C-alpha cells in the first residue's frame, strides 16, 4: 500500500478526471461520494486541493458543466 499522500493524490486525480469529463452530470452520487472520501483527509489537504473539492461539490450539487480555463 502507498503512503497516505499517495492515496489522497490518487483520489484527487480520479476526481479531476471525472470532473473534466463531466462524469458528475451522469453519476452525481458516485462523484459526490468520492469528494466525501477525500474530505476525510481535510486536515492534510493544501488550500488548492480544498478549493478544488469544494468547487467540485458545488458543480455536482448544481449540476453545472465543469469548464477548465
C-alpha positions in Angstrom: 0.0 0.0 0.0 1.1 3.5 -0.7 1.5 6.4 1.6 -1.4 8.4 2.8 -0.4 11.3 0.5 -0.3 8.9 -2.5 -3.8 7.6 -1.6 -5.1 11.1 -1.4 -3.5 12.1 -4.6 -4.9 9.1 -6.4 -8.4 10.1 -5.3 -7.8 13.7 -6.3 -6.6 12.6 -9.8 -9.7 10.5 -10.2 -11.9 13.4 -9.1 -10.1 15.6 -11.6 -10.6 13.1 -14.5 -14.3 12.7 -13.6 -14.9 16.5 -13.3 -13.1 17.3 -16.6 -15.1 14.6 -18.4 -18.3 15.9 -16.7 -18.9 12.5 -15.2 -20.6 14.3 -12.3 -23.6 15.0 -14.6 -24.1 11.3 -15.3 -23.3 9.9 -11.9 -23.6 12.7 -9.3 -23.9 10.4 -6.3 -20.7 8.4 -7.2 -18.7 11.6 -7.7 -20.0 13.2 -4.5 -19.1 10.1 -2.6 -15.5 10.5 -3.9 -15.4 14.1 -2.7 -16.6 13.0 0.7 -13.9 10.3 0.8 -11.3 13.0 0.1 -12.8 15.3 2.7 -11.9 12.7 5.4 -8.4 14.0 4.9 -9.3 17.7 5.1 -6.6 18.4 7.8 -3.8 17.3 5.5 -5.1 18.8 2.2 -3.5 22.0 0.9 -5.6 25.1 0.2 -5.7 24.4 -3.6 -7.0 20.9 -3.1 -9.6 22.0 -0.6 -10.8 24.7 -3.1 -10.9 22.1 -5.8 -13.0 19.7 -3.7 -15.4 22.5 -2.7 -15.8 23.7 -6.3 -16.4 20.1 -7.4 -19.1 19.6 -4.8 -20.8 22.8 -5.9 -20.8 21.7 -9.5 -22.2 18.4 -8.5 -25.0 19.9 -6.4 -25.8 22.5 -9.1 -25.4 20.0 -12.0 -23.2 22.5 -13.9 -20.8 21.8 -16.7 -17.2 21.7 -15.5 -15.1 24.0 -17.6 -11.3 24.2 -17.3 -9.9 27.7 -18.0 
